Amino acid sequence: MSVPLWAWAAVLGVILLMLAVDLFAHRDAHVVGVREAAVWSGVWVALGLGFGAVVWWAWGGEHAAQYFAGYVIEKSLAVDNVFVFAIIFGYFAVPREHQHRVLFYGVLGALLFRAVFIAAGSVLIASFAWVLYVFGAFLVLTGIRMARHRDETVDPGRSVVLRLFRRFVPVTDTYRGGRFLVREGGRWVATPLLAVLVLVEVTDVVFAVDSIPAIFAVTREPFLVFTSNAFAVLGLRAMYFLLADLMHRFVHLKLGLALVLVWVGVKMLLLDLYKIPTWFSLGVVATILTVAVVTSLRSTRATAG
């Protein structure tokens, strides 16, 4: 797959433009409602699917299938981020009107970190083909661990990162609007909002360790790995506001995500024995997630009201 430099520049330009539009639309702190989140989710999904159509037109159906498979995998694994974000925001009692600000900068950091991970992964795979088997085994083990511990919840108060942050960075006792830093007593001190942002960034780095190898299972093209990641992550904020209040209903989703990781890990381990068609793999992932969501909603109908 030959990708000209201008194509990379165009993608980065679109991403930066959409981030600027999003920042302008949310320049005033306010509570993001379900309706607004649904509209923005539609915008981000349309953008991601539209780019997939461009890939199909420019590079053919197989590369488009690889992009869509990576996009669906990343989008589904991002739901796990939403679970954790909801817990972090609840633990710190972050005012709802300031949550979008945290997630906006969180997404910026996520894009940068993932670009670094993708570049490093591409170099490793190009230099050492056996790394793919390491990635595959890691994904299978991660999926099994996720399935076994799917009922466990995250406790931000026990986070080593949070303890280190509080030890070395002075933090105010209360929020100061949407500010991350304030000047008090002649020195700069952090607000709890900065601690939340640090945890959000660390959380995404941890999840990226799972999601980046998972996408390398469906494509080794750096352009497709990055763009499928980027367009999925761009919709993470809207997804959070759309699903945060419904997290208690997705009781089987963790198991579904675990099965997705195991599936893509097995696909990666079988590369030299049998190459599973990309469209078939995409269908398996979509089926697993659909079953997980439908069974979750049916199991929790009594709590829907």
N, C-alpha and C positions, 0 to 999 in steps of 0.2 A: 504494500500500500504506500504510494508516494504522496506525501502531503507537502505542498509548497509552503514556504515561510509565510506568505501572505494569508494563507488559510488559518495558520496559528494566530497571526495578528488579528484577523477578523473575528475569530472566536473570543479572544481575550477582550477585544473591543466591545463585543456584544455583552459579555459578562460584566465588564465595568460599567457600560451604559445602563444595564438593568439594575445593577446595584445602586447607581446614582439615582435612578427613577424611584427605586424602593425607598432609599434614604430620604428623598424629597417628599414622597408621599407620606412618610411617617416622621416628618421633621418635628412635629409637635407631639409630645408624650400623651398617649391616650390608650385606653383599654381596647385591644383588638378583639372585636366580636367574632362570632362564628360566621356571620354572613361575609364580613370583610375578609376573613381568613379563607373562606371558600372561594371567593373571587380571585384572591391572589394565588391560591393553590391551583385554580384553573389556568391562570396566566403562566405559572411556572411549568405545569405539566404540558400545556400547549407548546411552550417554548422548547421543552425537551423532546417532545414528539416531532415537532417541526424540524428540529435539527437532525433527528433520525431520518426524516424524509430527504433532507439535503444530502446526508451520507449515502442513502440509497441511490439518489440521482447521480451523485458524483463518483461513487466508488462501487456501486453494485449491491445486490441483495444480501450477499454473504457478510459483507462488512456492516451493512445496516443491521443484520441479525445480531452480530456481535455487539454493536452499540446498544441495541435495545435490550439484549440480555444483561449487559453490564449495568444499564440504567435501571432495569427492574430489580436486579440484585441490590444495587446501592440504595435504591428507594425503599426497598423492604427492610434492609438492615438499618436504615435511618430511623425507622419506627422505634427501634430499641433505644436510640438516642433520645427520642421524645419521652420514653418512660423515665429515663434518668434525669432529663432536664426538669420534668415535672416534680420529681423528688427533690432536686436541688433547690428549685424555686420555692417549694413548700417548706423546706427546712430553714431557708433564710428569710421566709416570709417576704419575698420580693414583691413590691407593689406591681400589680398587673400592667400599669401604664408604663413601667420601665423595663418590662421583660423583653419587648421587641428590641430595645437598644442593646441589651446584652447579647441577644441572639444574632443581631446584625454583625457586631464585631466578632462574635463567635464564628460565624460563617466565613468572614474574611480570613480569620486565622486558619479555619479548616481548609480553605482553598489553598493557602500557602503551604501548610504542612503536607497536604495530600500531593501537591505538585512535587515536593521534595521526595516523598515516599515513592511516587510513581517513577520519577527519574532514577532513583536508587534501585528500585525493583527492575526497571528495564535494563540498566547496566549489568546488574547481577545475572539476570536471565540470559542476556547476550553473551556474557563471559563464562557463565557456569550453568549449563543446561540442567544439571541435577538439582538446582535450586527449586525448579518447578515441583519436584517430588517432595522437597522439604515443605513448600507451601501447601501442597495437597495433604500431606500428613498432618500439618498444623491445623488446617481447616477441619479435617475429620475429627481430630481430638478436641478442637474448640467447640464443634457442634455437639459432640457427646457431652462435654462438660456443661454446655449451656442447657442441654436437655435435662441433665441430672440435677442442675441447680436452678431450674426455671422458676421455682416458687420463692427463691430468695430475693430480698429487697436490698437496695443500696442504702448505706447509712453514711451520708456526707460527713457527719461529725467524726467518723473514724478514719477519714481520709488522711493519709500521710502528707499529701500535698497541702491540704488545708492547715494541718498542724505546723508545717514548715513555714507556710505563708504568714500565719499569725505570729510565729516566733520571730521572724526577721523583718516583717513589715508592720508598722503601727497602723491600726485600723480604728476608725471611729465607732462609737457604739450604735449610732443611728444612720439611716440613709440621708443623703443630702441631695434630694431630687434625683436627677439622672446622672450625677457626676461620679466619676470613678476616683478622682483625687481632689482633695481640698487642702487649703493652706491654713494651718492652725498653729499658733504659738511660734510663728516664724519658720515652720517646716511643713513639708508636704506630707500628708497622711492619706492612706487609702480609706475608701468607704467600703461597707460590706458588698456593694455592687461590684467592686473590683475583685473581691474574693470569689464571688459568684462567677464572674467572667473567667477567672483562672481555672476554676473547676470545670466549667463548660468546655474550655479549650482542651484541658487534659482528658476529659471524657471523650471528646471527639478523636484525639490522638489514639486513645486506647481502642476505640471502635474502628479506626482506620487500619489498625494492625490486622483486623479481621477482614474488612471490606476490600482493601486493595489486593491482597492475594486472591480473594474470591473473584474479582474481575479479571485478573490475569488467567483464571481458569477458562474464560470464554474468549479472550482475545489477548494477544501480546503486542498489539499496536498501541504505542504510547499515546497517540492522538485520540484513539477511541477510549482508552482507559481514562484519560484525563477528562475528556468531554462528557462521558457518561457519569463520571463522578461529579463534575462541576455542575451539570444541569440538574442532577438529583439533589445535591447539597443546597443549591440556590433556593429550592422550595422547602427547606427544612423548617424555616421560621413559620411559614404559613401552615405547614403540616402540624407543628406543635400547637398553634392556637386552634386549629380545627379539631385535633384529636385529644388534647390534654384532658378535657373533662370526660372523655369516653374511655380512658385507659383501663378502668376497672372492668370493662366489658370484653377486652381482648385477652381472655384467660388462656387461650390455646395458641396465641401468636408466638410466644417464646419457643414453644415446641416446633412450630412451623419454621421459624427462622433457623433453629438448630438443624432441622432436616435439610434446609436449603444449603447451609454450610457443609454438611456431610455430603450432599449430592455433588456440589461443585468441587469438593475435595477429592471425591472418588473419580469424578470426571478428569481431574488433573492427574491423578495417579495412573489412569488408564491410557494416557496420551499415546504411549508407544505401542500399546496393544490394540486399541480400538479408539478411533476418533469419533466421539458422539456428536452427531450433527447439532449445530448451534440452535437451529429452530426447535429441535426436539428438546434440547436442554432448557430453552426458554419456556417451552410448554410445560415441562416438569416443574420448574420454579413457579410459574404462574398458577399451576394446579395446586401445589402445596400451599401457597399463600391464600388462594381462594378458599380451600377447604378449612384452613386454620381460622380465617376471618368468619366464614359462615357458621362453622360449629361454635365459635366463641359467642357470636351474637345470639344464636339459638339457645345456648346454655345459660345466657344471662338475660333472657327476655323478662324474667320476673323483676330484675333490678333496673330495667330500662326507664321506668317512670321516675 
